[in-house]
C-alpha cells in the first residue's frame, strides 16, 4: 500500500509539473496566434476593467531616453490622467530586443513598449506584430487631417502592412558633427569645412594633447551615419535610393565613399584605435570630458546644450569640469562637391500598445498624450532630446537656456530648423537587419584594410 | 518482486519526478531547437515557414560561420596550452617552500572569481590607445601604440590573454590538488636516482596529473565552444568578425537579425561539436 502511494505521489508530481509547463506554453502561444483575435479579446477585457474600477496599472518598456526623463513624462501625464499608474521598465539599447521578445511572446507584463524604425533595435517591422493598430485612435484624437499635423516619417516609418503600429514621439537627425567650441576658441582652430581643414584641426589638437575627432568605430551604427554622410556629400539622396532598391550599391559613388571612409583612418582624422572602442560610452565620454574636440553625433546630443543635462552627463563621463559650449556643424565637404548640410532622420522611438495590454484604452491614452498632444510634445521639445513630431510644437526658446547662449543659440536653432526642413532621407528606416549587418561588416573591413572598397560595395550589393 | 523492491530501496522513485522533468526539458529543448533549425522564423510572427535543411546549407556557405570555427580552434589551442602550462608551473612552485603560500594562491585564483561583465570595461579601457597600458608605454618611452583591439590581426590574441589571465587560477587549483595526491616517496626516489626538478616534473608529476589535464581539456573544449561574454562585452565580435565565436554569432543571428531558424541551426552545430569534443577528450582519458 505504501509502495503504491509512493508511486502515485511521484506520478502526480511529475504530471503536475508537465501539465503546468504545457499550460503556460499554450497560454503564450495563444497570445501570438492572431493579432486581431487577441486585440479584440484584450479590448473587451480592458473595457471590462475600466468599467469595473476605472484604474489602470500599466508597464512601459523601453530603452530611451531613460530615467528620470521617462518618469517626468509619466508625472506630467498623470496630471491629466490621475487614475493611470505607469511603471517605466528600462533596458539598455543593446539588450532591448533580447529582453522584449520573450516578454511580448509571453503575453503578460508589457502594456506599452517602445519601437523604432527599420533595422534599429526594437524595429517596428519585428515587434509591430504585437501592437494594436492606432490609426483610428489617432484620427479620433487629432481629426481627419491628422497626417498634416504630424511629421511624415512618424507615420510612414511606423506603418506595417497598412496598419499604424506605433505613434512616433520625436525624430532624431544625424549626419552632422558636434564640436567643443571652447576648445576651438582656446587653440584658435578653424572650424573645418573640408578634408584639409578637418585634418589640420585634428593635427593642431593632437599637438596640444587633445584628440581632434573621436568616433567609437567599434559600434557599427555610428559608422553607418558617417558613411551615409559621406555618400550624401558626394551625391545627395543616392544612399537612400540604394536602400530602396532604386540604385545599385556597386555604383562608383559608394566605392568612392568607402575610399573616403578609409582615408579618414589613414590620414589620422579618426583617432588611433577607433575600431577598438564604442561610441557609447567611450567616444561620448571622451568628448564630454574635454578629451576630444569633435564627435559624430546627431540631434539627440542637443540636450547636452542644457547646462544641467550636460553636467549630469559629464559626471557620468567622470568629468567634474564645468559644462562647455558645444555646437553642431555640418559634416565637412570631404569629397569637394559643395554638397553639405544634409542630414538624415528617423523616428527615435515610438510608443506601441501591446495587443495583450491589461488596459488597451489607458495605454492608448498615454501613447496619444506622448506623441500627439500639445503638452506631451512640448515637454519632448523643451528637453532638446528629440525634435517633436507634432508640427505645431517647437522648443520654447524663452524657457530653454543653453550653457553659453552667445555661442550656442544661433547655431543650435539654425541646426534644428535646417534639420526639420531636410527632405525625405531616413537614417535606419529603410535599412533591413541584413543590410545593416553587412554595412557594419563592410565599414569595419574597409577601415581595417581587410577588404577593398570595391569588394565592400559588392558585398553590400549581394545582400538579398 | 525483488526487482521492484530494489527500485524503491535504492531511492530511484524519489528522484523520478525531477529525473523525468529534466529528461523531458533537455530532450524537448534539443528537439525543439532542431525543429526550429528547419524553419524560417523571426521569433515573434505567428507563422513559421518550413525550409528543410536550407539553414544548414546556408551555414556551410557562410564565411562568418567558418571564421567563428577557426577562431574557436585557435582560441582553444592557445588558451589551453598557455593556461595549463602556467597553472601547472604555479602549482609546482607552490608545492615547494614558498613564503606566504596562501597569499600567492589567493592572488592566482582571484581573477577566476571576478565576473567578466565587471572586468570587460576595465579591459576595454586598458587596451585602448588612450588607456592605462598606452600611458605606461609612453611613460617608459617604449614606442608602441596600443590599438590591438581595433586590428583584426591582433584583437583575438588580446581576448586570449584576458582569458588566460582569468582562468589560469582554475587550472592552478586543479593541478595543485592533483599534485597533492602524488606519492612523495616516489618523487624522492626519482631525485635520489639523479632526476632534476624539471625532469621530475615532466616525467613523474605531469603524467601523474593526466586525469586533471584531460578534465581541463574537456572543460576547455566546452568553454571554447560556448565562449560569449568576453568577446561580446569587449569587442562585440569585431572588428570585421575577427573575434566572432559561435556563441556571439548565434546571438547576433537570433536576436539582432531575428533569424531564429538560422540561429537554431548554428546551435545544433554547436551541440554536435560539444558532444564530439567531449567524446574525444573522454576517449583520450580512457585510452591510457
Interface residues (C-beta under 8 A of the other chain):
Chain A: X3 X6 X7 X10 X13 X14 X17 X18 X32 X33 X34 X35 X97 X98 X101 X104 X105 X126 X127 X129 X130 X211 X217 X218 X219 X220 X271 X272 X273 X274 X275 X276 X277 X278 X281 X282 X286 X291 X433 X434 X437 X441 X444 X445 X447 X448 X450 X451
Chain B: X4 X8 X13 X14 X16 X17 X20 X21 X24 X42 X43 X44 X45 X46 X121 X124 X125 X127 X128 X129 X130 X145 X146 X147 X148 X149 X150 X151 X152 X155 X235 X236 X238 X239 X240 X241 X251 X252 X255 X256 X257 X258
